[in-house]
Amino acid sequence: MITIGLTTWTEHPSLLGGTDKLTLTEYSGVLPVVEVDTPFYGIPKVSTVAKWQKAVPDKFQFILKANQTMTLHDTYEDGISMDALKAAYREYRAMLKPLTQHGQLKAVLFQFPPFFERSTRNFHYLQRIVQWLPGVPIAVEFRNQSWYEPGVKDAVFDFLKDLGMIHVVVDEPHAMNDGVSFEPVVTSPKLALLRLHGRNQKGWSAKGKGWRGQRTLYRYNETELAEFKTVVEQLQAQTDEVCVIFNNNSGGDAADNALALKQLLGISFGDLGPQQLDLF
């Protein structure tokens, strides 16, 4: 199975050929999965998650970003108390229940910061994630090239396999000390996840006030999309599902690229009609 989605649902009017922001219901009538980044900034209430569910078909799925406390973004250097860390995981697990109960959680995405390098300490932390989110599909996106050094990366992939974690295949600008290499390796028999950020090297390295508007400003061309088609088909032979998430949306290119790849792959997403969940 191959699925395709985007990051957030409001920012892709071209999915329906318009200019207005989309509702989740409108988005879910076109694509079967969405990546949601709001949990990174603050863990949503269970009632918020229930509202999402009521807006989508019953087979629609969510990829949720792990909270920034869980990915150690703001606390790594100074450390965080074990009690505070465990409390974040408890709250996050409670938030996930409506999705896990109805099979609507595709994965929790741990997008680690660039300073999360390969180390014994961080290997141990990956083990703790599995312990603290039992039964939850965990996808890991590394942003430090140390995890992919020659002679080491195969052991990293084996480690993720042993933990049952999903290795996120990342396409992004890659230069010295900035970005990671493209590593199309499957570590889970259930899911392979590709996140496509674009290849705007200058924008990827941008600093200052407007960096968010430049970082993923990129439109994949036909040749690049054809290359992704080949990769997806190769990965498909190794796992139950390949999910492609386009994040190149600084200029609104993600939706058009997603639809183009869908056409190249010759796939459809079946029934994306009204949801049937009985949540109460």
N, C-alpha and C positions, 0 to 999 in steps of 0.2 A: 504494500500500500504506500502511496505517496500523498502527502498533504502539503499545502502551502498556506502561509499566513503572513501577517504583518505585525509590526509593533504598534500598539494602540489601535483604536478603531475610528477615532474622530478625524484623523488627518489625511484621509484618503478619498476625497470626493470623486476622483477619476474612476473608482470602482463602479460607480453608477453613472459616469459621464456628466457629472455636475460640478458645481463649485462650492456647495454648502458642506459643512461638517456632517459626517455620518453619525447616525445613532448605532448602538451596538446591534440592534435588530436588523438594520439595513446592512451593516457589514456582514453579519452572520448569514445573510441570504446569498452571499457570493463566495465566501471563503469559510472553511470548516474549523479554523483555529486562529487565535489571536494571542500575542504576547502582551502581558500587562506589566508595566513598570511601577505602578503606584505602590505596591507593597514594599518596594525598595526604600521609599521615603517614609512610609508609615503603614503599619499593618492594618488593613481594612477591617471593619466590623463584619461579623457574620451576616448581619442584615444586608450589608452592601453586596456581599457575594451572592446572597439569595436573589437580590434584584438583578444582578447580571444573569443568573440562571433563568429567571422568568422572561428575559428578553431574547433568548436564543433557542434554537432547536435542541432537542434532547441529546443529539449526538455531537453537538458542538463542544470543543474543548479549549481549555485555557492553559497557557504557559505563564506561570507567575514568577516574577523575579524575587529572589530571597531578599529579606530586609538587610539594609546596610550594616546593622549590628552583626548579623549572621555571616556576612561576607567580610567582616573586619575592616571595613573602609575607613571608619573614623576613629577606630580604637586600637589599631594594630600596634602602633609604636608605643603607646602608653599602657597598653594592656587593658583588659576588661575583667571584671570579677566573674567568676564562674557562675555565681548566682544570677547576675544580670544577663549573662549569655543564655543560661538555661531558661530564664523567664521569657526571653524573646522567642525561643524555640517553642515553648509551651503555648504562647499566644498565637504564634504562627500555625501550629498544628490545629488549634481550635478553629482558626479561620478557614483552614483547608477542608474541614469535615463536610460541608455541603457539597463540595466538588468531588471529593473522594467517594462519598456515599453514592453518587449518581454517575460515576465513571467519567467525569468531565475535567479531571486534572490530567493534562498530558505530561507535565513535568514542572518541577520547581527549578528555576535557573539560578545557579550560583555563578554570577559573573564577577570573578575576583578582581581586585585592583591590580595595577601593574606592579606594585611592590610585593605582591603575594608570590614570592619566588619558590623554587623547589628547595625544600629543606626538610629535615626530619620533623621539625615542629609542625610544618604544614601538612606533611603526610599524616601525622597523627590527627590533625584537625579534620582532614577528610574522613578519617575513620569515625570521628565523633559525630559528624553530620549524619551518617547512616544510623548511628545509635540513637540520635535525638529525633530523627524523622523516620521511624521504622515504617516500612511498607510504602514509602513515598518515592516516586520516581525522581531521581536527582540528576540534573544535567550540570556539568561543570565546564565553564569557559575560562581558560587560562589567558592571561594577558601579559605574561612574562615569558620570554623565550627560553628561560632556563629549563622549563618543562619539556622542551623539544630539542634539546641538544643531542647531537649524534652520539650514539652509544648509550644514551640514557632514556630516550623517549619510548623505546619498546618496553622498558621496565615500568614506565609511568602508565602506559596503556594497559599492561597486564595488571597493575595495581588497581586501576579503575574497573577492570573486568571483575577482579576478585571482590570488589566492593559492590558490584552491580550498578555502578554509576555510568551515566551517559556522557561520553566525550563529545563536546560541542566542536564541530568543525567550523572554523572561523575563516571568512574571507575578508581581509582588511589590508590597508597599506602596511608594508613590512620593510623596515629599514633598521639600521643599527640602533639598538636600544629603544625601538619604538615599534610596537605591533608584534604579532606572532605570525609564523609561517602557516601556510595552508596545509593541513594534515588530515586528509580524508580517511580517518581510521574509525572503525566501529568497535565499541566496547560493550554494547548491550545487545542481546538477541531480540529485544523488543523495539528499540527505537534508536535511530540515528538522527541527530539534529544539526542542521546547517544554519548558521547565522551570517548573513551577508551584509556587511557594513559599507560596501563601496570601496573604491580604490583611489580616493582623492588624497594623495600623500601630503600635499601642502595644507589642506584643510584638516587632515587628521592630526597634524602637529600644531595646529593653530592655538594661540594663547590669547588671553584677553577677553573682553566683554562679549564678543560675538562668536565665540568658539563653537557653541552648540549649533549655530546656523551653518557652519562650514564643515564640521567633522564628517558628516555623512552625505555631503553634497556630491552625488555621483549617480550617473545613469549607466547601467550595464548595457553594452552594445550586443548586437545579435551574435557575434562570435563568442563573446564571453558567456552569454546565456546558453549557447550550444555546448560550451565546455561544461557548464553546470549540469546540463541534461545528461551528459556522459557520466559525470561523477555520481549523480543521483541514481542512475541505472546500475552502476557498479555497486553502490552501497545497498541498493534494494535487494541484491542477491544475498546479503549477509545479515539482514535483520527484518523484522516483521513490518516496520514502518520507517520511511524516511520523511522527515518533516523539514521543510525549508522556510525560514523566516527572513524576509527582506527588511532590513533596517536602514536602507539608504534613502532616507526620507527628508533630508534637509531641504530638498528642492521639489518634493512631491513625486519622486521617481519610483518609489517602492511599489505602489499599486500597479503601475503600467508594466514594470518588470515582472511582477508576480503573475499577471495575466498572460504575459508573453511566454513565460516559462511553462505555465499550465498548458498553453496551446502547443508548445514544442513537444511536451511530454505526451500530449494526446490524452489527457486524463479529465475526468469529471468527478464531482464530489457528491453524487447521489442526491438524496433527499435532504435539502436544506430548508424544509418547510417549517411551520410553526412548532414550537416546543411542546412537549407532551408531559413534562415533569409535574408530578404532584408533590410540591414542596412542603405542604402543611398537613 
